[in-house]
Amino acid sequence: MKFISENTVDTVVAQLEADPNLYELWMAKYSEDQEAIFVFYQAENFSLLTTDEYDLMIFMTLVILESCNVEATEVAEVSMNTLEEKEEANWAIFQESKSKTFRDKVTPFFDNTDQEDLLAFVEDSLVVEEDEEIITTVGREVLFLTLCTVVQCLGK
């Protein structure tokens, strides 16, 4: 997959925030084009997320998918099997980390990617100020690892 730049991601986010109709359009397009991702999101482990966290996951997924589209990147359809295997491997990497902070625990994922800007978008969206506690600790981990998995699978 072609490198997706921070500028592209920022442009897509701005478009989506400026035109709420795009959300439904992209949802219809990508839930068909990448059906496995959206079926994967119906799994039981996502019941741990709050409604706001789940909505954020969908928003961020649409941004990632549209950013790939904007860059005219050839993205193969992701399979459920690939998603499940990659997510399981990512959880193992995350749980092996001896680090205490979230940012330190996700460092190995940045060390092994060619999509640093996409992962930075995910990480930055999940790390909020203490007085803005919108995302739970569990939600932060689930969201990062899920979206990291999506990025990795799209890059295959």
N, C-alpha and C positions, 0 to 999 in steps of 0.2 A: 504494500500500500504506500502511496506517495505520502511524504511528510505533510502533516496538517499543522499549519502555523497558528500561533496565538492570534494573529490578525484575523485569520479566517474564522476561528472560533468566536472571537469578539464580535465580528460582523454578523454571524448567524444568531448569536444571543441577542444582539440589538434588534435584528429583524423580528425575531420571535416575540420580544418584549413590546415592540412597536405595533405589531399586527397580530392580535389574538386569534384571528381567523387562520393564520398559518399553523397554529397548534393542531387544529382538527384536520387540515389538509395533509400535514406531514404525518400525523398519526395514521390516517387512512393509507397513505402511500407506504410508509415504512412498516406498518403492521402486516401489510401484504408482502412487501419485498423481503422483509426479515422476520417472517412469522415466528420462527423458533425463539427469537429473543423475547417477543411479547408473550408467547406461551410459557417460556421459562420464568417470566416474571409472575406467573400465576402459582408458582410452587409454594408449598407450605412455609418454607423458611422466610418468605417475604412478609408473612403475617406478623413478624417481629417489628416491622417498620410502622411508624405512625403514618397517618394519612398524608401529612405534609412531607414526610420523608419519601413515601412511595411516589407522590406527585413530583417531587424533585428528581427522583430516579428516572421517571418517564421524560421529564423536561430535558434532563441532561443527555439521555439516550437520543432524543430527537436532535439535540444540538450536535452530538457526535456524528450521527448518521448524515445529517444535512451538511455538516462540515466536510465529510468525505465526498458527498455529492458535489458540493461547490468546487472542490479541488479536482473534480472529474476523475476521482480515483476509482479504479475498477475494484469493486468490493464483491466478493463471492457471497452467496447466501450462506449464512451461518447455520450449522446443524445443532439440534438439541444435544446430541452426544458430545460434540466438540465443546459446547458451552459447559456441560456438566463436568467433563474431564478437566477442563482448564480451571474451572472454579474450584474444584477439589484440590488441585495442585496449588493454586494460589492461597487457599486457606492453610495448607500445610506450610508454605513459606512464611505466611504471616504469623502463624502460631509458633514457629520455630524461633522467631525473633526474640532476643533477650532485652530489646529496647523497651523503655517505659513510655515514651511519648508516641503519639500517633504518627507524627511526621517521621520519626526515626524508624518506626515499624514499616512504613511504606517505601523507604529508601531502596530496598532491593528491587522493587518493581521499576523504579526509575533507572537503576543500573542496567536493566536488561530490556530496554525498550528503544525503539526508534521513533516513538510517538510521544516524546517528552512533553510537548505542549498540550496534547489532549489529556495526558495524565495530570499535568499541572492544573488544568481547568477543573478536573474532577477534585483533586486535593484541595485547591483553593476554595471551591464551592462548599466543601465540607468542614473546613476549619474556620470557625467563627469566633468572634470575641466572646469572652465568658458571659457578658451581660446579654448576649443574643442567643442563648441556649435553645436553639430551634431543633437541633439534631442531637439525638441521644448518642451515647458512646457506642452502643451496639449498632445503632442505625448508621453511624459514621463508618464503622468497619464493614458492615454489610454493603453499603452503597459503594464504598471505594473498591472493594474486592469484586463486586458485581460489574461495575462499570469498567474496571481494569480488565476483567475477563472479556467483556464485550469488545473493547479496543484491541486486545490481543487476538481475538477470534476474527475480527474484521481484517486484521493485518495478514492473515494466513492466505 
